[in-house]
Amino acid sequence: MDQFAVRDGELVVGGLSLSELAAHAGGTPFFAYDRALLDARMRELRETLPARIELHYAIKANPHPELVRHLAARVDGLDVASGGELALALQAGCSAAAISFAGPGKSRDELEAAVAAGVLLNIESHREARELADIAARGGRAARVAVRVNPDFELKSSGMRMGGGAKPFGVDAEAVPALLGEINRMGLAFEGFHIFAGSQNLRADAIVEAQRLSFELAVRLAEHASAPVRVLNLGGGFGIPYFPGDSRLDLAPIADNLATLLDEADTRLPGASLALELGRYLVGEAGVYVCRVVDRKESRGQVFLVCDGGLNHHLAASGNFGQVIRKNFPVAIGNRMDAPRTLVANVVGPLCTPLDVLAERMTLADAQPGDLVVVFQSGAYGATASPQAFLGHPAPVEMLVG
């Protein structure tokens, strides 16, 4: 994990050592997100991808308010998936015109709030279309809508498949023409399509193929729309390396493909903007989770480092957030970064469940109670994607630093 420096044997995040961060946080556990690394990732994308590609941040990856506020000033839009995230996006200073709202179970209250704010709603069912038409008629204002499409293909080799086959997300591609007719009859303000095929993908060729198929699908569906496509959200899918053998995603072929799609859009979808919806890729590598060893014990030949935090704060690192076969996230003893790795140990949390594992039979620096365990790649799907109330332990502190 070479994105972070080491000073006097201790990991440094945002210019502060883990011990200094723990003092700022009032103890452990905590998450720390490095502001400079967020900016570096944005700069890399801006310099590599075509300038006309819009970059959106999907708040679900990490809704820490300070982080969202920081990114809101650097991206072209925010994508939300609940009324709570909508409120957060507006509080972060994002223009309502640059916010889009997706999610298969939007309530009447959420739809009303979104219409009142003037954000773009990604319709995921006929029920949503009917409710939006009623809300718009009662309120005397337009409802801006796009159609979230469940495509007839998948993002190959993705960590989570969000499209293809039977899915609760969006409207099946073959049913979209009928929905577009209904949207037209209802007088909803159609603006475009949202096509999200999958996430956490490290294969550029798979992402290129999915983007090409998404574009072609949007062109076909646009023939049934009552208004020109103004925005095509191609989803995301950009992955980050977590496990041994993972390679970083090569952006170059993706950039070349997007340049081609932009050229084609000028004639096949004139006036449409193309957007990428990125979450994990923007924030995942910029964050760490830090907990403290409270006990070291042996059981039948194995060493266990028992810490003050675990799956209640970081479900993904425990392997219980989408992994079929559990793999270790990158883990180190953060205050012994220069020490040789001689100890094979299990790093576990304080919960009364065998699922509370942060590292299994991992080779680490020799650790004792009081040492700091750091879990890398923790900027996405950490605190808010975890069962923090389980067993009543304190919530972790979150900090944007640097």
Secondary structure as the mmCIF struct_conf table of DSSP 4:
data_model
#
loop_
_struct_conf.conf_type_id
_struct_conf.id
_struct_conf.beg_label_comp_id
_struct_conf.beg_label_asym_id
_struct_conf.beg_label_seq_id
_struct_conf.end_label_comp_id
_struct_conf.end_label_asym_id
_struct_conf.end_label_seq_id
TURN_TY1_P TURN_TY1_P1 ASP A 2 GLN A 3
BEND BEND1 PHE A 4 PHE A 4
STRN STRN1 ALA A 5 ARG A 7
TURN_TY1_P TURN_TY1_P2 ASP A 8 GLY A 9
STRN STRN2 GLU A 10 VAL A 13
TURN_TY1_P TURN_TY1_P3 GLY A 14 GLY A 15
STRN STRN3 LEU A 16 SER A 17
HELX_RH_AL_P HELX_RH_AL_P1 LEU A 18 ALA A 25
TURN_TY1_P TURN_TY1_P4 GLY A 26 GLY A 26
BEND BEND2 GLY A 27 THR A 28
STRN STRN4 PHE A 30 ASP A 34
HELX_RH_AL_P HELX_RH_AL_P2 ARG A 35 THR A 48
BEND BEND3 LEU A 49 LEU A 49
TURN_TY1_P TURN_TY1_P5 ALA A 51 ARG A 52
BEND BEND4 ILE A 53 ILE A 53
STRN STRN5 GLU A 54 ALA A 58
HELX_RH_3T_P HELX_RH_3T_P1 ILE A 59 ALA A 61
HELX_RH_AL_P HELX_RH_AL_P3 PRO A 65 ALA A 72
TURN_TY1_P TURN_TY1_P6 ALA A 73 ARG A 74
BEND BEND5 VAL A 75 ASP A 76
STRN STRN6 GLY A 77 VAL A 80
BEND BEND6 ALA A 81 SER A 82
HELX_RH_AL_P HELX_RH_AL_P4 GLY A 83 GLN A 91
TURN_TY1_P TURN_TY1_P7 ALA A 92 GLY A 93
HELX_RH_3T_P HELX_RH_3T_P2 ALA A 96 ALA A 98
STRN STRN7 ILE A 99 PHE A 101
TURN_TY1_P TURN_TY1_P8 PRO A 104 GLY A 105
HELX_RH_AL_P HELX_RH_AL_P5 ARG A 108 ALA A 117
TURN_TY1_P TURN_TY1_P9 GLY A 118 GLY A 118
HELX_LH_PP_P HELX_LH_PP_P1 VAL A 119 VAL A 119
STRN STRN8 LEU A 120 ILE A 123
BEND BEND7 SER A 125 SER A 125
HELX_RH_AL_P HELX_RH_AL_P6 HIS A 126 GLY A 139
TURN_TY1_P TURN_TY1_P10 GLY A 140 GLY A 140
BEND BEND8 ARG A 141 ARG A 141
STRN STRN9 ARG A 144 ASN A 150
BEND BEND9 ASP A 152 PHE A 153
TURN_TY1_P TURN_TY1_P11 LYS A 156 SER A 157
BEND BEND10 GLY A 159 GLY A 159
STRN STRN10 MET A 160 ARG A 161
BEND BEND11 GLY A 163 ALA A 166
BEND BEND12 PRO A 168 GLY A 170
STRN STRN11 VAL A 171 ASP A 172
HELX_RH_3T_P HELX_RH_3T_P3 ALA A 173 ALA A 175
HELX_RH_AL_P HELX_RH_AL_P7 VAL A 176 MET A 186
TURN_TY1_P TURN_TY1_P12 GLY A 187 GLY A 187
STRN STRN12 ALA A 189 ILE A 195
STRN STRN13 GLY A 198 SER A 199
STRN STRN14 ASN A 201 ASN A 201
HELX_RH_AL_P HELX_RH_AL_P8 ALA A 204 ALA A 222
TURN_TY1_P TURN_TY1_P13 GLU A 223 HIS A 224
BEND BEND13 SER A 226 ALA A 227
STRN STRN15 VAL A 231 ASN A 233
STRN STRN16 PHE A 238 PHE A 238
BEND BEND14 PHE A 243 PHE A 243
TURN_TY1_P TURN_TY1_P14 PRO A 244 GLY A 245
HELX_RH_AL_P HELX_RH_AL_P9 LEU A 251 ARG A 268
BEND BEND15 LEU A 269 LEU A 269
TURN_TY1_P TURN_TY1_P15 PRO A 270 GLY A 271
STRN STRN17 SER A 273 LEU A 278
BEND BEND16 GLY A 279 GLY A 279
HELX_RH_AL_P HELX_RH_AL_P10 ARG A 280 VAL A 283
HELX_RH_3T_P HELX_RH_3T_P4 GLY A 284 ALA A 286
STRN STRN18 GLY A 287 SER A 299
TURN_TY1_P TURN_TY1_P16 ARG A 300 GLY A 301
STRN STRN19 GLN A 302 CYS A 307
BEND BEND17 ASP A 308 ASP A 308
BEND BEND18 GLY A 310 GLY A 310
TURN_TY1_P TURN_TY1_P17 LEU A 311 HIS A 313
TURN_TY1_P TURN_TY1_P18 LEU A 315 GLY A 319
BEND BEND19 PHE A 321 GLY A 322
BEND BEND20 VAL A 324 ILE A 325
HELX_LH_PP_P HELX_LH_PP_P2 ASN A 328 PRO A 330
STRN STRN20 VAL A 331 ILE A 333
TURN_TY1_P TURN_TY1_P19 GLY A 334 ASN A 335
TURN_TY1_P TURN_TY1_P20 MET A 337 ASP A 338
BEND BEND21 ALA A 339 ALA A 339
STRN STRN21 ARG A 341 VAL A 348
BEND BEND22 PRO A 350 THR A 353
TURN_TY1_P TURN_TY1_P21 PRO A 354 LEU A 355
STRN STRN22 VAL A 357 ALA A 365
TURN_TY1_P TURN_TY1_P22 PRO A 369 GLY A 370
STRN STRN23 LEU A 372 VAL A 375
BEND BEND23 PHE A 376 GLN A 377
BEND BEND24 GLY A 379 GLY A 382
HELX_RH_3T_P HELX_RH_3T_P5 ALA A 383 ALA A 385
BEND BEND25 SER A 386 SER A 386
TURN_TY1_P TURN_TY1_P23 GLN A 388 ALA A 389
HELX_RH_3T_P HELX_RH_3T_P6 PHE A 390 GLY A 392
HELX_LH_PP_P HELX_LH_PP_P3 HIS A 393 PRO A 396
STRN STRN24 VAL A 397 VAL A 401
#
